[in-house]
């Protein structure tokens, strides 16, 4: 068994234009895996954008809204959605709050010899 320390990141505002009332913190960055928490206040949103890799979104607390490729739905604590690559996606809240775990699956880049 190997125990290792990790950086206990502080909550901070998302640095993207169009994001409003959302804070995040990155928990882990590894080859092929990024874990981050997003905390949404009331009337919060991330900007709509695509990603070139799949992302699993786990709603841990509260509820909000999710879109993928123009299709929208509500999401609540205990639900997960997978954002497929290259489709615009977004999360937002109305009069509720929400915390999500974002599990990103970027491709592993192999170094050339």
NUVO-114812 format. One line per 5 residues: number of its first residue (from 1); their letters; for each residue x, y, z of N, C-alpha, C. Coordinates in nm, 2 decimals. Each point is the difference from the previous one (the first is absolute). Layout:
<recs>
NUM> a> X/Y/Z/X/Y/Z/X/Y/Z  ...
</recs>
This chain:
<recs>
1> xxxxx> 0.09/-0.12/0.00/-0.09/0.12/0.00/0.09/0.12/0.00  -0.04/0.10/-0.08/0.08/0.12/-0.01/-0.09/0.12/0.02  0.03/0.07/0.11/-0.08/0.12/0.03/0.08/0.12/-0.05  -0.06/0.10/-0.06/0.07/0.11/-0.05/-0.08/0.13/0.03  0.07/0.11/0.03/-0.08/0.12/0.02/-0.05/0.06/-0.14
6> xxxxx> -0.10/0.08/0.01/-0.04/0.07/-0.12/-0.03/0.14/0.03  0.01/0.09/-0.09/-0.03/0.14/0.02/-0.14/0.02/0.03  -0.03/0.06/0.11/-0.14/0.03/0.04/-0.04/0.13/-0.05  -0.04/0.00/-0.13/-0.03/0.13/-0.07/-0.12/0.07/0.07  0.00/0.13/-0.01/-0.10/0.08/0.05/-0.11/0.02/-0.11
11> xxxxx> -0.12/0.03/0.04/-0.10/0.04/-0.10/0.04/0.13/-0.06  -0.02/0.01/-0.13/0.02/0.12/-0.08/-0.09/0.02/-0.11  -0.03/0.12/-0.05/-0.09/0.02/-0.11/0.06/-0.06/-0.13  -0.09/-0.05/-0.08/0.05/-0.06/-0.13/0.05/0.12/-0.09  0.11/-0.03/-0.07/0.07/0.11/-0.07/-0.05/0.02/-0.15
16> xxxxx> -0.12/-0.04/-0.02/-0.05/0.00/-0.14/-0.11/0.11/-0.02  0.01/0.07/-0.11/-0.10/0.10/-0.03/-0.14/-0.07/-0.02  -0.10/0.05/0.06/-0.13/-0.05/0.00/-0.04/-0.09/0.12  0.10/-0.03/0.08/-0.03/-0.07/0.13/-0.04/0.10/0.10  -0.11/-0.04/0.08/-0.05/0.10/0.10/-0.04/-0.08/0.12
21> xxxxx> 0.05/0.05/0.12/-0.04/-0.06/0.13/0.04/-0.15/0.01  0.11/-0.04/-0.06/0.04/-0.14/0.01/0.15/0.01/0.05  0.03/-0.09/0.11/0.13/-0.01/0.05/0.04/-0.15/-0.03  0.13/-0.02/-0.02/0.05/-0.13/-0.02/0.13/-0.02/0.07  0.04/-0.13/0.01/0.13/-0.04/0.05/0.04/-0.13/-0.06
26> xxxxx> 0.12/-0.01/-0.05/0.06/-0.12/-0.06/0.05/-0.09/0.11  -0.04/-0.13/0.00/0.05/-0.09/0.10/0.11/-0.09/-0.04  0.00/-0.03/-0.13/0.10/-0.10/-0.05/0.02/0.02/-0.15  0.13/0.00/-0.05/0.03/0.00/-0.14/0.10/-0.11/-0.02  -0.04/-0.10/-0.08/0.08/-0.12/-0.04/-0.02/-0.02/-0.15
31> xxxxx> 0.09/-0.08/-0.05/-0.01/-0.03/-0.14/-0.14/-0.07/-0.03  -0.08/0.06/-0.08/-0.13/-0.06/-0.03/-0.11/0.03/0.10  0.03/0.08/0.10/-0.10/0.02/0.11/0.01/0.14/0.07  -0.10/0.07/0.00/-0.01/0.13/0.08/-0.12/0.00/0.09  0.01/0.02/0.13/-0.11/0.01/0.09/-0.01/0.14/0.05
36> xxxxx> -0.12/0.06/-0.01/-0.02/0.13/0.05/-0.14/0.01/0.06  -0.02/0.09/0.10/-0.13/0.03/0.06/-0.04/0.14/-0.05  -0.13/0.01/-0.03/-0.06/0.13/-0.04/-0.11/0.03/0.10  0.00/0.12/0.05/-0.11/0.04/0.10/-0.07/0.12/-0.06  -0.13/-0.03/-0.02/-0.09/0.10/-0.07/-0.09/0.07/0.10
41> xxxxx> 0.00/0.13/0.00/-0.09/0.08/0.08/-0.14/0.01/-0.07  -0.09/0.08/0.05/-0.12/0.02/-0.07/0.02/0.08/-0.12  -0.07/-0.03/-0.11/0.01/0.07/-0.13/0.14/0.00/-0.05  0.07/-0.12/0.01/0.14/-0.01/-0.05/0.00/-0.08/-0.13  0.11/0.02/-0.07/0.02/-0.07/-0.13/0.14/-0.01/-0.04
46> xxxxx> 0.04/-0.11/-0.07/0.12/-0.01/-0.07/-0.03/0.03/-0.14  0.10/0.05/-0.08/-0.03/0.03/-0.14/-0.02/-0.13/-0.08  -0.08/0.01/-0.10/-0.02/-0.11/-0.09/0.13/-0.02/-0.09  0.05/-0.12/0.00/0.12/-0.03/-0.08/0.01/-0.15/-0.02  0.07/-0.04/-0.11/0.03/-0.14/-0.02/0.13/-0.04/0.07
51> xxxxx> 0.03/-0.13/0.02/0.13/-0.05/0.04/0.04/-0.11/-0.10  0.12/-0.02/-0.02/0.04/-0.11/-0.09/0.01/-0.13/0.06  -0.05/-0.02/0.12/0.01/-0.13/0.07/-0.13/-0.01/0.09  -0.03/-0.12/0.04/-0.12/-0.02/0.08/0.02/0.05/0.14  -0.11/0.04/0.06/-0.01/0.05/0.14/-0.12/-0.06/0.07
56> xxxxx> 0.02/-0.06/0.12/-0.11/-0.05/0.08/-0.02/0.11/0.10  -0.13/0.04/0.02/-0.04/0.10/0.09/-0.09/-0.07/0.11  0.04/0.01/0.12/-0.07/-0.06/0.11/-0.06/0.11/0.09  -0.13/0.01/0.01/-0.06/0.09/0.09/0.01/-0.05/0.14  0.07/0.06/0.09/0.02/-0.04/0.13/-0.10/0.06/0.10
61> xxxxx> -0.03/0.12/-0.02/-0.09/0.08/0.09/-0.09/0.09/-0.08  -0.12/0.02/0.04/-0.09/0.10/-0.07/-0.05/-0.05/-0.13  -0.04/0.10/-0.08/-0.05/-0.03/-0.14/0.02/0.11/-0.09  -0.01/-0.02/-0.13/0.02/0.10/-0.10/-0.05/-0.05/-0.13  0.07/0.06/-0.10/-0.04/-0.04/-0.14/0.13/-0.03/-0.08
66> xxxxx> -0.02/-0.09/-0.10/0.11/-0.04/-0.08/-0.04/0.00/-0.15  0.09/0.03/-0.09/-0.03/-0.01/-0.14/0.12/-0.07/-0.07  -0.03/-0.07/-0.10/0.09/-0.07/-0.09/-0.05/0.00/-0.14  0.08/0.07/-0.09/-0.04/0.00/-0.14/-0.14/0.05/-0.02  -0.04/0.10/0.08/-0.13/0.06/-0.02/-0.12/-0.06/0.07
71> xxxxx> 0.03/-0.12/0.06/-0.11/-0.07/0.08/0.03/0.04/0.15  -0.11/0.04/0.07/0.01/0.04/0.14/-0.08/-0.09/0.09  0.04/0.00/0.13/-0.07/-0.08/0.10/0.04/0.05/0.13  -0.08/-0.04/0.11/0.04/0.04/0.13/0.10/-0.11/0.05  0.08/0.03/0.10/0.09/-0.10/0.06/-0.01/0.03/0.15
76> xxxxx> 0.00/-0.11/0.08/-0.02/0.01/0.15/0.11/-0.09/0.07  0.02/0.03/0.13/0.09/-0.08/0.07/-0.03/-0.15/-0.02  0.10/-0.08/-0.02/-0.01/-0.14/-0.03/-0.01/-0.04/-0.15  0.00/0.11/-0.08/0.00/-0.03/-0.15/0.13/0.03/-0.06  0.03/-0.07/-0.12/0.12/0.02/-0.07/-0.04/0.01/-0.15
81> xxxxx> 0.08/0.08/-0.07/-0.02/0.02/-0.15/0.14/-0.01/-0.06  0.01/-0.06/-0.12/0.12/0.00/-0.07/-0.01/0.10/-0.12  0.10/0.09/0.00/0.01/0.09/-0.11/0.09/-0.06/-0.11  -0.05/-0.03/-0.11/0.08/-0.06/-0.11/0.09/0.10/-0.07  0.11/-0.04/-0.06/0.09/0.09/-0.06/-0.06/0.09/-0.11
86> xxxxx> 0.05/0.12/-0.01/-0.03/0.09/-0.11/-0.14/0.06/0.00  -0.09/-0.03/0.10/-0.13/0.06/0.00/0.00/0.11/0.10  -0.06/0.11/-0.03/-0.01/0.11/0.10/-0.08/-0.04/0.12  0.05/0.03/0.12/-0.07/-0.04/0.12/0.01/0.12/0.10  -0.09/-0.01/0.10/-0.01/0.11/0.10/-0.07/-0.05/0.12
91> xxxxx> 0.03/0.06/0.12/-0.07/-0.02/0.12/-0.05/0.14/0.06  -0.11/0.00/0.06/-0.05/0.13/0.06/-0.10/-0.03/0.11  -0.03/0.10/0.08/-0.10/-0.01/0.10/-0.10/0.12/-0.01  -0.11/-0.02/0.05/-0.10/0.11/0.00/0.00/0.05/0.15  -0.11/-0.04/0.08/-0.01/0.05/0.13/0.06/-0.11/0.10
96> xxxxx> 0.08/-0.09/-0.05/0.06/-0.10/0.09/0.15/0.01/0.00  0.07/-0.08/0.08/0.14/-0.02/0.00/0.04/-0.14/-0.04  0.13/-0.02/-0.03/0.04/-0.13/-0.04/0.15/-0.02/0.01  0.04/-0.12/0.03/0.14/-0.04/0.00/0.02/-0.12/-0.09  0.09/0.01/-0.09/0.03/-0.11/-0.09/0.14/-0.05/0.00
101> xxxxx> 0.02/-0.13/-0.02/0.13/-0.05/-0.02/0.02/-0.02/-0.15  0.10/0.06/-0.06/0.03/-0.01/-0.14/0.11/-0.10/-0.02  -0.02/-0.11/-0.08/0.10/-0.10/-0.02/0.03/0.01/-0.15  0.11/0.06/-0.03/0.04/0.02/-0.14/0.10/-0.11/-0.05  -0.02/-0.04/-0.12/0.08/-0.11/-0.05/0.08/0.04/-0.13
106> xxxxx> 0.10/0.09/0.02/0.07/0.05/-0.12/0.09/-0.12/-0.05  0.04/0.00/-0.13/0.08/-0.10/-0.05/0.14/0.00/0.06  0.06/-0.12/0.02/0.13/-0.01/0.05/0.10/0.03/-0.11  0.08/0.09/0.01/0.10/0.04/-0.10/0.13/-0.08/0.02  0.04/-0.07/-0.10/0.12/-0.09/0.01/0.12/0.09/-0.05
111> xxx> 0.11/-0.01/0.07/0.12/0.07/-0.05/0.07/-0.08/-0.11  0.05/0.08/-0.09/0.07/-0.07/-0.11/0.14/-0.03/0.05  0.05/-0.11/-0.04/0.14/-0.04/0.04/0.11/0.07/-0.08
</recs>
